[in-house]
Amino acid sequence: MRQWQTLISVPPPIGYAHPTEPQCSYDPVEGLPIASDIEPLEKIRALEEQIVHLRGQLSHPHRFSSGSASPSSNLTGSAERTPANTPPGTGVPSSSSLEGRVDTSSISPPSQGRGSSGSPDVPQPRNTTESLMDMFFSGWDPDLPPPDVLNHYVDVFFRCDPCGSRILHRPSFITSLHLPPSDPHFPHSAILHAICASASRWASTDIMMLPDGSRQDKFAEMHVGKAREFIDKTMATGQDIFPVLQACILLSWYFYQEGRWVEIWIFSGFQTRVAVPLRLNYPGTFSPQSSNAPGAYLPPPRDFRDLESRRRTWWMAVLFDRIVSVGGWLHGVDQQDIGTEFPVRALDFEADSNIPSNPQDLSTNGVFTLHAPEYTDSFILFLKSVMMFGTVTDFITRSNLRATVPPSKTQNPFHLQGFPGLDKLVCVDFLESFPQMYKHLGLGGSVGVLDTDLYMAHVVPHAATITLHNTYINFHDTQSASTARCMSATRSILQACYKLAETSLDITRLHPFIVICWYLAAAVQVQLCKYFIEIGDTAREAAVWGEINTLRFAMLTYGTRSPIGVRQEKLLQGLMTEIVCMTSQRQPLDVGVPLYPFSHAGLFSKESTSREPICAPLPGAHSFEEPMVGASQSGVPWPQRQPAPTGYPSQTHPRTASVSMSAYDGRF
């Protein structure tokens, strides 16, 4: 009730309507009288008929097979029947709820298309008493959706999720879903609940976007709660620790995509600490017990698939740790304490090819610049790019830990120990070392295909460059190497953004870390815009405003699927507070922005966006109390590419880089 009253106390954004009443749900209460709007005699008659039917089924137990989770369902069929006008179910009723009346009316034709929202249509269970009883007697988890619906969510998860799906062996996982739930090789319920929560971002049709950018998804929240119950139980007993750790990692990536910052930070530390006693950070993910150290909780890997699953589980936990720590927070596990080999290629993992382990780990000489073709794919390059970003974070945090004064813009960072080598690796060598077949952005190939890992592998090094040099940007110094590095990196991120916008590919399928990369590039552009305002160059200032707005609307477009986009755009508006007040542009937030069917004044007004979310600013950033953008409109078009100011510096060697503000051109 309080939440609803707070919600309706402010006018809704354009295109959004407040609920007319609190949306409450109630647990069943024993002894509660039948509602007055239900005819008691009709209810009694329906219950008596159902009891007779169930007794008839119980008298023929041979009808229920323990070898099938749902005999009435085809788990692998491509056509799927859907009850009409019924929202997706959140689970199978328990035995105590079988008394309720079951609606078996109207079954719709097969549907595999996409709904009006652009999300895959979700098949609905054939909600009959017989199928419910079949699942109950087979040992099916009553909190999971029926098998046909669950299979659809699993399929959506593997097709759409750019994060946690990397840790699971898809072919064997799909096969294991055909096993009886009592089979030890049937997927752990914690993993299935985490998958349901993650897949709901693309498959759920019962989502409400709130003005603060957060999503209200009852289906996802129910499965998040169930997965956390397994995590809590395992923390106390240690039971099923590895599959529950995998579920924890899947859940962590879901939290990240939802922008739930406190849970992100807690889960990041938790899963790295859990993985250490499992010895996943050792070569081969196992260390035998010795007299000097306790043994591992896990036995040695059984086979190639088990070994590679452990490696990928470890690396996804470490990758998550690096991403949530970017820029200035300590990592949960030090790079020196990671002895695990890099994964093998995804195609070798899925084919169960049993090839020798990847010869590279983080201690290998040239690990970031040598990429053996038989052990290189898009995901491994993305993993290396994030780990390289982690070395930048380590350098910054350790440099600032005992510094007596903050770094100065007039300081030459190339005099710092270790800085020149790190700069050369991050800004030049890493991307230049990519094998020829991976030098593109991943936008080519089959129609409608976006290689999200390869796209990120190209963008992340530029974000790392900005993080490494941003402190030393000085636009008044035309010989500043750090300024040249940051401007070149910003142009590269913008170029990648433009190239994606020129396609029909779905930007929301990108890894959520892309939003942080856009934010870092926009932060540099804000500083450049301020410089042009100060020197009175309105023409080049207008061009920079167009580029800032391009990045803003990329964030908002991503925000139609993930709250992290809307929230980072709000932080960017906080950074823009000063230049918005200083600029002579009449409508700076409209520069380079096409006309929309909604009112810009209404969408960006303080009245429509008064609720403040919990945001996670980058290390060193400040919190702002400026108006934020409300719930993003789905299908928001991107601004057209703006003509860049003239005289843009190209990326050059740091000792010869020169930034001439009178000759700023914008060439890519």
ABEGO torsion letter per residue (X at the ends): XAAAAAAAABBBBBGBBBBABBBBBBBBBBGBBBBAABBAAAAAAAAAAAAAAAAAAAABAAABBAABABAABBAABABBBBBBGBBBBAEBBBAAAAABBBBABEBBBBBABBBAAGBBBBBBBBBBAAAAAAAAAAGBBAABBBAAAAAAAAAAAAAABABAAAABBAAAAAAAAABBAABAABBBAAAAAAAAAAAAAAABABBBBBAAGBBBBAAAAAAAAAAAAAAAAAAAAGBGAAAAAAAAAAAAAAAAAAGBAAAAAAAAAAAAAAAAAAGAABBGGBBBBBAABBBBABBBBABAAAAAAAAAAAAAAAAAAAAAABGGBBBABBAAABABBBBBBAAAAAAGAGBBBBABBAABBGAAABBBAAABBAAAAAAAAAAAAAAAAAAAAAAAAABABBBBAABBAAABBGAAAAAAAAAAAAAAABBAAAABAGABEBBGBBBAAAAAAAAAAAAAAAAAAAAABBAABAABAAAAAAAAAAAAAAAAAAAAAABABBAAABBAAAAAAAAAAAAAAAAAAAAAAAAGBAAAAAAAAAAAAAAAAAAAAAAAABAAAAAAAAAAAAAAAAAAAABABABAAABGBBBBABBAAAAABAAABABBBBBBBBBGBBBBABBBBBBBBBGBBBBBBBBBBBGBBBBBBAAABBBBAABBAGBX
